[in-house]
Amino acid sequence: MDRTQLSQLTVFVTVSQLGSFRAAADHLGIAPSAVSHAVSTLEASLGVRLLARTTRSTRPTEEGQRLLDRVGAPLSDIAAGLAEAAEQRDTPSGPLRITMPLRTAEELIMPRLRAFSTRYPQIELDIRTSDLFEDIVESGCDAGLRLGESLQADMIAVRASGPRRSLIVATPLYFESHPKPTHPNDLADHSCIRRRFESGRIYRWELEKEGRQISVEVKGNLILPQQTLMRQAALDGLGLAFLFEDAIAEDLRAGRLIAVMQEWCPQFDGFYIYYPSRRQMRPALRAFIEFFRYRE
């Protein structure tokens, strides 16, 4: 096979995938006549008809489909490799806008931010904290971090953390005057520290045991916007709080907080970096994803 046939194969595969000579010409950035000439020349050199053309569509013949099955995937791999090589040629630089909840920034980004900035000094990292699930295209962000259960189906997602769990906790002093709850129904007898999201919605505690899932609308006279504030309120003995286990691990070890109803607090999917498409990914975004992706 000579280099001319390789370019002709690329044109043939593009026409087969798009179903149109004109669409293939637009995609490849060449004239429709050049597309037609490339396909005709390839057919003549192979001695078989590769495409069946009608006024409404263009589709591979039986011989064309066999050829497409053999060369389509390898040509796609070659194109992907060339694109990646071109991206790696450039030094990651420029503005990079990432949206995430405040707690995610505190836990996953800030502890490694110095190392990231040292490795990629030409990236201008703009972190925006919000509890709202933002349309990153509409908001002008390059990517976001959210819990996996919150992601839309059309998002490309890369794991940024392992599984997570929330625990129901309070201080030993609080439990001296309040019985420890053992069932979700017992929560009605407790002062619970609630959380209001930026959307205005107050979080209902999501519990599960042996496959039974329930959502509890707890009561309490304190509503706060962030887990950091809720943790402090719990440490001050103001009631029960439902907090990420990782955020209170040291409090649990030191005995400042006590966890209850652990059997109703299963693990859930962790955080992901999400973005809309791999096509034309900027080197700065690729560097961020590779640096902060989760590795077991």
N, C-alpha and C positions, 0 to 999 in steps of 0.2 A: 504493500500500500504506500502510495506517495502522499506528500503533504497536500496536494490538491484534493485527493479523495477524502482526506480528513476534514477539510473545510466543507466539502460537499456533504459529507455525512452529518456535520453539524447543522447545515441548512435543512437536510432531509428530516432529521429528528425534530427540529423546531417546527417545521410545517406539520408533521404528524401530531405533535403535541397540541398545537394551536388550531389545527384544522382549517388553515387558511394560508394561501401564499402571501396575501397582503398583510395579515397579522404577523406572519413570520418576518416579512420585510421590515415592518415597523419595529419589531422586537430586536432584530439584528442590526438595524440602522443602515440597511442597504436598499437598493431599488427593487421593486417587485420583479422586474425583468431579470435581475441578477439571481434572484431566488429561483425563478423558472429555469434559467440557464443551468444553474448548479445541479438541480434535480434531474433535468433532462440529460446532462452530461454523465451524471452518475449512473442513471438507468442505461444509457448507451454503453458505458464501459462494463457494466455487469451483465448486460444482455437480458435484463428482466424489467418488467414494469413495477415500480415501487409504490406509486400513488394512483388511486382511482379518483379522477376529478369529475365533479358534476357542477351544475350551476349553483347549487346550494351548499355543497360541502366538499372537503377533500379528506380522504381517509386512506390508510395504508391498504394495499392489496395483501393477499395471503403471503406472498414473498416479502413484501415490504414490512409486514408485521413481524415475520421471523427475524428480519434484519434489525428491526427496531428493538426487539426483545434482547438481542445480543449486544447491541452497541449503545442503547439508550442510557443505561445505568453507568457504564464506564465513562461516557462523555460527560455525564452530570458530575461524576467524581472529579474528572479533570478540571471542569469549570470551577467547582468549589475549591479545589486546591489552588488554582491560579488566583482566585479571589482572595483567599486567605493569605497567600504569599504577598499579594499587593497591599493588603491591609497591614501586614507585619513589617512592610518596608517603611512605613511611616511611624515616627515616634508618637506614642499616645500623648495628646495635648489638647488644649482648648477647654471650653466650658462643658461640664457634665452635670446635668440636673437630675437628682434622684429624690423621689418622694417616699416617705415611710412614717409609721407612727413614732412618737417620741421614744417610747420604751425600746423599740427596735434599734433606733439610733444609739441609745445608751448601751444596749447589751451587745449588739453585733458589730457596729461600725466604730464607735469611739475607742474601744480598747486596741484596735488595729489601725487607727487612722494615721498615727505618726509613721508607721512602717509603710503604709500605702503612699503617703505624701513624699516620703524619702525615695521610694522607688520610682514614682511618677511625678516629679516636681513640676512638669509642664501642664498637668491636668488641673483645671480650676473646678474643684468639687463643690457643688451647690446643693446642700442637703435641705430639703423642705419637710417639716414634720406636720403630719395631719392624720387624724383617725379616719378621714373619709377615703373611700376607695376612689381614687382619681382616674379619669380617662387621661392616660399619660400623653397621648397625642394632643388632645384638646388643651391640656394644661401646659404644654410645652416642655414636659419632662422627657428625659431619655429612657428612664426605667423607674421601677418602684419596688418596694419590699412590702409584702403582705403575707398573712397566713394563707396556706395553700387552699383552705376551704373557701376563701373569699375570691379566688381568682376566676376570671371569666374564661370560658372554654377556648376562645380564640387567642389567648395570650400564650406566649412561649415562656416557660417557667424553669428556673434553675434553682435547685435547693440551696438555701443559705443557712439552714440550721437543721438539727435533728428534731425528732418529735418533741412536743411540749406537753406540759400538764399544769393545770391550775389547782390550787388547794384552798380549802376553807380553813381560815386560821383566826386565832385571837390570842390574847395574852393569858398567862396563868392567872393573873389577877382578875381578868374578866370571868374566867371559868370558876373562880371561887364563889361568885354570886349568881352564876347562870349555869344550868346543867348542860353538859356537852350534847349537842344534837347527834343523833344516830341515823336519822331518816329525813328526807326532804320536808316532810310535814312538820318536823320539829323547828324548822327555820322560822316559822310564823311567830314563835315565841321569843325570837331574838332581834336585837337591833343590828341590822346589817348595813354595812357601808356600801352604798350603791355608786354606780358609775354612769355618767351621762356622756354619750359620744357627741362629737361636733355636729352631727346631724340632728341632735335633739333627743335621740332615742336613748332611753335608760336600759341598760343591759339586763336581760333576764338570765339568771344563773343556769347554765346548761350542764345538766348532770346525767350520768349514765351508769347503770349497773346491770351486768349480765344481759346486755343487749337492749335493755329498757331505757329509753331516752326520755327525759322530761325537762321542761323549761319552767323555772320557778321565778315568779315575780316577788322578790323578797321585799321586806319593809324595813324602814329605818329613817332616822331624822337627819342623815347626812348623805349628801350627794356630791361627788367629786369628779373632776374631768380626767384624771391621770392616775395610773397605778402607783406612781411614786408618792403621790399625796395620800392615796388609800393605804399604802403600807405604813406611812407615818401615823395616820389616824388609828390604824390597828395597833401599832406599838404604844400609842397613847391610851389604849384601853377603851376606845369608843365603840367597839362592837366587832362583829364578824366581818372578814373581808375575803373575797375570792380573788387570789393573786397568783401570778405565774410562779411556779415552784423555784425556778432559777433565780428569781429576784429576791426571794426570801430564804434561800438555802442557808446562809450564815445565821439568820435570825432563828431558824429551826434548830441548827446545831448548838447555838448558844442558849437555847431554851427561852428566848425572848418571845417567841410565838409557838403555839401548839396547833398542829393540824388535826382536824376531825373529819369524819366521813370520807376517808381516803378511798374506800371501795366505791364511792359514787363519783370519783374524780379520775377518769381514765385519761390516757394520753390522746392527743389529737395531732393533726398534721402541723408541722412547723412552718417556718418562714421561707418564702421563695423570692428570688429576684425575678421580676416579670417585665417583659417588653413585647412589642407587637410583631416584630419580624426579624429574622436573621439577615435579610437582604440589606446590603449596603451598611452593615454595622460599622460604626466608627471605631477606630482603634482605642479610643478612650473608654468607650463602653465595654469593649471586649476585655480590656485590662481590668476594669472594675469587677466584671463578672468572674473572671478567672481568679482574682485575688480574694474575693469575698464568698465564693461558692463553698458549700459545705463539703468537707472531706472527712469521712469516718476514720 
